[in-house]
Amino acid sequence: MLKSHSRFLRCSALGFLFIMGLTGTLKAEITFETLVEQVKHNETKYKNIDLKIDYTYQDGPAAPRIRIPEKNEVLIYATRTNSIWYVSQEGNYRVEVESVNLFQDGSSRNSNHIKMYDGKLTRLLEQDHIVNLIQGYAGDDYHIRPHMLFLRGPNYYMSLSTLLSGDKAITDSPDVNWSTEFSLEYAYRGEADFNGLKCHQIWATLHKNKKPVRRLEFWLAADRNFIPARYCSYQLKLSEDQPTVEGEVLEWIEVSPGFWFPKETKTTSFSPYLLKTGQKIVQWTKKYQTKEVSLTPRHELSFFQNLEIPDGALVYEIENRKIIKSYKKGSAKDPESADAPSSP
């Protein structure tokens, strides 16, 4: 009986040590590559989304103040507010944007932007008078990817997993122009706590002609679908310790159990010129505030096709990045106009 009990204790101890060893092995096996796979896996959870979100740009004390001759005037943004409605559903998308722009000279201008893709044709209406009808898929600056919220814009026209997958993956990504003079080097920097969240730190260092020029740092929140909870950017010629850009998620929404989305984010840029002198002065801030979000959009195909083109709008039909036809809506050249010549 004692021998049997002793054998049981030894087996239990060995089992415990095996489990502990396995746990340690799994922990040790967290690599940059496994984190990229986690990001890629979680990005797919947001491929279908119906989102209304507000974006605000505000210049700061270090924003450039430029005196411009009246005859060659260029308007410099002071504030910009975008109300964005973005829907992505089974490969189709539609985005509508209403913008209010205030400039440094005190003037203002409103603008609008509607773009959609139905699986075959991309339709764009800009400022109620310019229309593009593009054969095939064309992306848009206003696509909202939760993992790329800190880097939304034409310079980073891709998913985070693509950004972290190397130069070839970036080059092969649609609508991305990646120069051969640039390359990226990656590193996993371990775990860190940020605002109570367990995060994995990743560095992506941008090289230009093989010289490091910028470092991007991401804090991937493991319990928030590996969405970055914090982001920093460094201009390495200025400082490796003081970021020129800092971003963080201020608040989260749990859209459904286990599916999270940033409710509020803030990104701050500091003047790189003043940073050289040790002064950390705000150049601009960008904020996102989520109004509504659903991961189960249910729109008819017509939602991604119906674009009302105002009479008099300039219409450009585009194929393979070339204009193949242009006309004014309602003119004799308009294929849908009653005055248009019929086909022979």
Helices and strands as residue ranges (DSSP letters): H 2-28, H 32-43, G 44-46, E 49-59, G 70-72, E 77-89, E 92-103, E 108-117, E 121-126, E 130-135, G 146-151, G 154-156, H 160-163, H 167-172, E 182-194, E 197-208, E 211-221, G 222-224, E 227-235, E 245-256, E 259-270, H 272-275, E 282-294, G 301-304, E 314-319, E 322-328
